[in-house]
Amino acid sequence: MGFIYPVCGYPDLEEQPRTKSIGGSYEICSSCGIQFGYSDEAGGDEQARKELYRKWRQQWIDEGMVWDKGRTEPPPNWSPREQLRNILSS
């Protein structure tokens, strides 16, 4: 099991999304599409970044929680509602 995406809860991130020494990983989430280090820069402000994650998450939910914006098929038995529990319950 990899790291958990802080936006949508997808549990298969290959690297930590952000570190203080390196910044963003530049990995793109297969589920919600955010790119760490690009989409979430927020001027280096941690509170602004958390708000950006919250807004990105809400937009993804409002748009129907579509895997990869419909470009590819989701993993077998993928459940976006179950996936969100990885972050919303913490």
Secondary structure as the mmCIF struct_conf table of DSSP 4:
data_model
#
loop_
_struct_conf.conf_type_id
_struct_conf.id
_struct_conf.beg_label_comp_id
_struct_conf.beg_label_asym_id
_struct_conf.beg_label_seq_id
_struct_conf.end_label_comp_id
_struct_conf.end_label_asym_id
_struct_conf.end_label_seq_id
STRN STRN1 PHE A 3 PHE A 3
HELX_LH_PP_P HELX_LH_PP_P1 ILE A 4 TYR A 5
TURN_TY1_P TURN_TY1_P1 PRO A 6 CYS A 8
BEND BEND1 PRO A 11 PRO A 11
STRN STRN2 LEU A 13 LEU A 13
BEND BEND2 GLU A 14 GLU A 15
BEND BEND3 PRO A 17 PRO A 17
STRN STRN3 ARG A 18 THR A 19
TURN_TY1_P TURN_TY1_P2 LYS A 20 ILE A 22
STRN STRN4 GLY A 23 GLY A 24
HELX_LH_PP_P HELX_LH_PP_P2 GLU A 27 GLU A 27
STRN STRN5 ILE A 28 ILE A 28
HELX_LH_PP_P HELX_LH_PP_P3 CYS A 29 CYS A 29
TURN_TY1_P TURN_TY1_P3 SER A 30 CYS A 32
STRN STRN6 GLN A 35 GLN A 35
TURN_TY1_P TURN_TY1_P4 PHE A 36 ASP A 40
HELX_RH_3T_P HELX_RH_3T_P1 ALA A 42 GLY A 44
HELX_RH_AL_P HELX_RH_AL_P1 GLU A 46 ASP A 62
TURN_TY1_P TURN_TY1_P5 GLU A 63 GLY A 64
HELX_RH_3T_P HELX_RH_3T_P2 TRP A 67 GLY A 70
BEND BEND4 ARG A 71 THR A 72
HELX_LH_PP_P HELX_LH_PP_P4 GLU A 73 PRO A 75
TURN_TY1_P TURN_TY1_P6 PRO A 76 ASN A 77
HELX_RH_AL_P HELX_RH_AL_P2 PRO A 80 LEU A 88
TURN_TY1_P TURN_TY1_P7 SER A 89 SER A 89
#
